Amino acid sequence: MLRVVLDTNVLISALIRKGKPRKLLRRAYGKRFILSREIMEEFLEVCGRDYFHEFVSDDEAASFSRMLVNLSQFVAIKSKFKVISEDPSSSISPIATLTAWTS
């Protein structure tokens, strides 16, 4: 069985504009999404930002949120990653490494 985890960026994009994220959501409608409480909380936090009302109304965001809750299987996050933006002991910056690698 295919299991799909959608991150907050995909969910927000599907809500506010037409495009691939919305198409993905429509194609998967009726199937179970995998969400975590943390993803849902972040989604709701973004929907509550002042500038967000330029894109959708509170009613549209609430309706979309209800749809997500109804179609989702909520899972607990078992591990967390610690992102290191820069190694203080290294003289090579991550950006320089990425640029060199992609050139």
KOLKOL-776180 format. One record per residue: residue number from 1; residue in three letters; x, y, z of N, C-alpha, C in turn. Coordinates in Angstrom, 2 decimals. Each point is the difference from the previous one (the first is absolute). Layout:
<pts>
 seq type    n.px    n.py    n.pz   ca.px   ca.py   ca.pz    c.px    c.py    c.pz
 NUM  ala       X       Y       Z       X       Y       Z       X       Y       Z
...
</pts>
This chain:
<pts>
 seq type    n.px    n.py    n.pz   ca.px   ca.py   ca.pz    c.px    c.py    c.pz
   1  met    0.84   -1.18    0.00   -0.84    1.18    0.00    0.89    1.24    0.00
   2  leu   -0.31    0.91   -0.88    0.73    1.26   -0.10   -0.42    0.92    1.14
   3  arg    1.00    0.55    0.70   -0.27    0.97    1.07    0.66    1.31   -0.37
   4  val   -0.74    1.09    0.12    0.48    1.30   -0.42    0.06    0.94    1.19
   5  val    1.16    0.60    0.18    0.17    1.02    1.04    0.16    1.33   -0.72
   6  leu   -0.86    0.93    0.32    0.08    1.33   -0.61    0.49    0.99    1.04
   7  asp    1.03    0.77   -0.36    0.50    0.97    0.97   -0.81    1.29   -0.07
   8  thr    0.27    0.89    0.91   -0.77    1.24    0.12    0.04    0.81   -1.28
   9  asn    1.15    0.08   -0.65    0.11    0.79   -1.23   -0.93   -0.51   -1.10
  10  val   -0.10   -1.30   -0.13   -0.89   -0.59   -1.01   -1.46    0.30    0.36
  11  leu   -0.33   -0.14    1.27   -1.38    0.25    0.44   -0.40    1.45   -0.23
  12  ile    0.88    0.93    0.37   -0.30    1.43   -0.18   -0.12    0.32   -1.49
  13  ser    0.91   -0.52   -0.81   -0.07    0.24   -1.44   -1.28   -0.53   -0.60
  14  ala   -0.43   -1.18    0.44   -1.24   -0.59   -0.50   -1.21    0.85    0.38
  15  leu    0.07    0.62    1.15   -1.11    0.83    0.47   -0.08    1.32   -0.75
  16  ile    1.12    0.66   -0.25   -0.06    1.38   -0.50    0.10    0.15   -1.51
  17  arg    0.44   -1.04   -0.72    0.11    0.19   -1.45   -0.19   -1.30   -0.75
  18  lys   -0.34    0.17   -1.27   -0.10   -1.16   -0.89    1.42   -0.41   -0.35
  19  gly    0.18   -1.26   -0.27    1.32   -0.49   -0.37    0.17   -1.44    0.42
  20  lys    1.24   -0.45   -0.04    0.28   -1.41    0.28   -0.39   -0.44    1.41
  21  pro    0.26    0.81    1.04   -0.45   -0.45    1.34   -1.50   -0.22    0.09
  22  arg   -0.77    0.89   -0.61   -1.46   -0.17    0.03   -0.42   -1.21   -0.83
  23  lys    0.63   -0.20   -1.14   -0.31   -1.18   -0.81    0.31   -1.28    0.77
  24  leu    1.12   -0.01    0.70    0.36   -1.16    0.81   -1.06   -0.28    1.05
  25  leu   -0.45    1.04    0.68   -1.03   -0.17    1.02   -1.31   -0.50   -0.60
  26  arg   -0.38    0.53   -1.14   -1.24   -0.44   -0.65    0.09   -1.45   -0.46
  27  arg    1.15   -0.40   -0.53    0.16   -1.39   -0.44   -0.04   -0.97    1.17
  28  ala    0.47    0.47    1.14    0.05   -0.87    1.18   -1.25    0.11    0.85
  29  tyr   -0.95    0.85   -0.40   -1.21    0.19    0.80   -0.70   -1.35    0.20
  30  gly   -0.38   -0.26    1.21   -0.65   -1.26    0.33    0.96   -1.05    0.53
  31  lys    1.29    0.26   -0.17    1.02   -0.88    0.55    0.50    0.61    1.31
  32  arg    0.76   -0.75    0.76    0.50    0.49    1.29    1.34    0.70   -0.16
  33  phe    0.08    1.19    0.55    1.27    0.71    0.08    0.64   -0.34    1.33
  34  ile    1.29    0.12    0.06    0.71   -0.17    1.25    0.41    1.39    0.48
  35  leu   -0.45    0.37    1.18    0.36    1.29    0.58    0.45   -0.21    1.44
  36  ser    0.77    0.93    0.46    0.36    0.01    1.41   -0.69    1.21    0.65
  37  arg   -0.09   -0.04    1.28   -0.58    1.13    0.72    0.85    1.25   -0.28
  38  glu    1.31   -0.18   -0.10    0.90    1.14   -0.23   -0.24    0.64   -1.36
  39  ile   -0.23   -0.83   -1.04   -0.29    0.56   -1.32   -1.32    0.75    0.03
  40  met   -1.00   -0.57    0.64   -1.31    0.66    0.07    0.09    1.30    0.79
  41  glu    0.74   -0.01    1.09    0.16    1.23    0.79    0.69    1.09   -0.80
  42  glu    1.03   -0.38   -0.76    0.70    0.98   -0.82   -0.92    0.54   -1.10
  43  phe   -0.78   -0.88   -0.61   -0.96    0.41   -1.03   -0.99    1.02    0.57
  44  leu   -0.54   -0.28    1.16   -0.97    0.91    0.63    0.65    1.32    0.39
  45  glu    1.25   -0.06    0.44    0.72    1.23    0.37    0.19    0.88   -1.22
  46  val    0.38   -0.59   -1.13    0.17    0.78   -1.23   -1.34    0.58   -0.45
  47  cys   -1.06   -0.78    0.08   -1.33    0.50   -0.39   -0.46    1.15    0.88
  48  gly    0.51    0.09    1.21   -0.39    1.06    0.91    0.79    1.29   -0.14
  49  arg    1.01    0.00   -0.84    0.81    1.22   -0.18   -0.81    1.08   -0.70
  50  asp    0.26    1.25    0.37   -0.77    1.13   -0.52   -0.01    0.06   -1.53
  51  tyr    1.17   -0.13   -0.62    0.07    0.14   -1.45   -0.68   -1.15   -0.75
  52  phe   -0.25   -1.11    0.69   -0.57   -1.17   -0.65   -1.41    0.27   -0.51
  53  his   -0.69    0.95    0.61   -1.38    0.32   -0.39   -0.08    0.63   -1.39
  54  glu    1.16    0.40   -0.54    0.03    0.50   -1.38   -0.27   -1.12   -1.00
  55  phe    0.25   -1.24    0.41   -0.10   -1.15   -0.91   -1.30   -0.77    0.15
  56  val   -0.43   -0.24    1.23   -1.24   -0.75    0.25   -0.69    0.56    1.24
  57  ser   -1.29   -0.22    0.06   -0.78    0.46    1.15    0.17   -0.98    1.16
  58  asp   -0.41    0.43    1.18    0.04   -0.88    1.17   -0.88   -1.23   -0.23
  59  asp   -1.15    0.20   -0.64   -0.91   -1.13   -0.26    0.63   -1.03   -0.94
  60  glu    0.69    0.48   -1.04    0.66   -0.92   -0.93    1.11   -0.79    0.71
  61  ala    0.78    0.68    0.82    1.08   -0.67    0.73   -0.57   -1.01    0.99
  62  ala   -1.10    0.36    0.68   -0.63   -0.92    0.96   -0.56   -1.22   -0.71
  63  ser   -0.64    0.20   -1.13   -0.55   -1.11   -0.77    1.10   -0.94   -0.47
  64  phe    1.08    0.56   -0.49    1.15   -0.78   -0.45    0.60   -0.78    1.16
  65  ser    0.10    0.65    1.15    0.55   -0.66    1.20   -0.86   -1.18    0.42
  66  arg   -1.31    0.18   -0.01   -0.91   -1.11    0.34    0.16   -1.17   -0.96
  67  met    0.13    0.32   -1.30    0.20   -1.04   -0.99    1.29   -0.77    0.30
  68  leu    1.07    0.72    0.33    1.27   -0.67    0.33   -0.15   -0.92    1.20
  69  val   -0.64    0.49    1.04   -0.18   -0.81    1.21   -0.81   -1.26   -0.32
  70  asn   -1.06    0.15   -0.79   -0.86   -1.14   -0.32    0.67   -1.03   -0.90
  71  leu    0.93    0.44   -0.85    0.64   -0.92   -0.94    1.37   -0.48    0.45
  72  ser    0.40    0.37    1.20    1.37   -0.29    0.42    0.08   -1.03    1.10
  73  gln    1.08   -0.73   -0.06    0.38   -0.87    1.11    1.11    0.75    0.71
  74  phe   -0.19    0.26    1.27    1.00    0.73    0.76    0.98   -0.98    0.62
  75  val    1.28    0.31   -0.17    1.05   -0.84    0.53    0.89    0.83    0.92
  76  ala    0.60   -0.67    0.95    0.94    0.67    0.91    1.38    0.01   -0.64
  77  ile    0.69    1.09    0.16    1.37    0.09   -0.49    0.90   -0.73    0.99
  78  lys    0.77   -0.95   -0.52    0.84   -0.81    0.87    1.41    0.54    0.15
  79  ser    0.43    0.81   -0.93    1.35    0.56    0.10   -0.01    1.43   -0.51
  80  lys    0.96    0.73    0.47    0.14    1.39   -0.43    1.42    0.17   -0.50
  81  phe    0.15    0.79   -1.03    1.31    0.27   -0.55    0.51    1.33    0.52
  82  lys    1.26    0.03    0.29    0.62    1.25    0.40    0.74    0.52   -1.22
  83  val   -0.43    1.13   -0.50    0.61    0.57   -1.19    1.14    0.89    0.43
  84  ile    1.14   -0.24   -0.59    1.18    0.82    0.28    0.20    0.89   -1.21
  85  ser   -0.17    1.30    0.18    0.09    0.90   -1.13    1.45    0.26   -0.41
  86  glu    0.91   -0.06    0.96    1.39    0.25   -0.32    0.87   -0.65    1.07
  87  asp    1.07   -0.63   -0.42    0.93   -0.64    0.92    1.03    1.04    0.42
  88  pro    0.00    0.39    1.28    0.94    1.04    0.45    1.45   -0.42   -0.11
  89  ser    0.28   -1.30   -0.06    1.40   -0.44   -0.08    0.49   -0.11   -1.44
  90  ser   -0.89    0.26   -0.97    0.38   -0.12   -1.40    0.23    1.36   -0.61
  91  ser    0.97    0.07   -0.89    0.26    1.27   -0.70   -0.75    0.06   -1.32
  92  ile   -0.73   -1.07   -0.33   -0.77   -0.04   -1.25   -1.47    0.24    0.32
  93  ser   -0.60    0.95   -0.68   -1.41    0.28    0.25   -0.87   -0.98   -0.77
  94  pro   -1.19   -0.31    0.51   -0.91   -0.91   -0.73   -0.35    0.52   -1.38
  95  ile   -0.14    1.31   -0.17   -0.35    0.58   -1.30    1.14   -0.22   -0.99
  96  ala    1.23    0.21    0.45    1.14   -0.20   -0.87    0.10   -1.47   -0.41
  97  thr   -0.26   -0.89    0.92    0.03   -1.44   -0.29   -1.06   -0.34   -1.03
  98  leu   -1.21    0.50    0.18   -1.09   -0.26   -0.93    0.32    0.55   -1.38
  99  thr    0.54    1.22   -0.06    0.34    0.62   -1.27    1.07   -0.82   -0.72
 100  ala    1.02   -0.42    0.74    1.06   -0.79   -0.60   -0.51   -1.34   -0.50
 101  trp   -0.90   -0.60    0.74   -0.53   -1.32   -0.34   -0.88    0.05   -1.24
 102  thr   -0.77    1.10   -0.15   -0.94    0.08   -1.12    0.63    0.60   -1.24
 103  ser    1.19    0.53    0.09    0.65    0.62   -1.17    0.60   -1.02   -0.94
</pts>
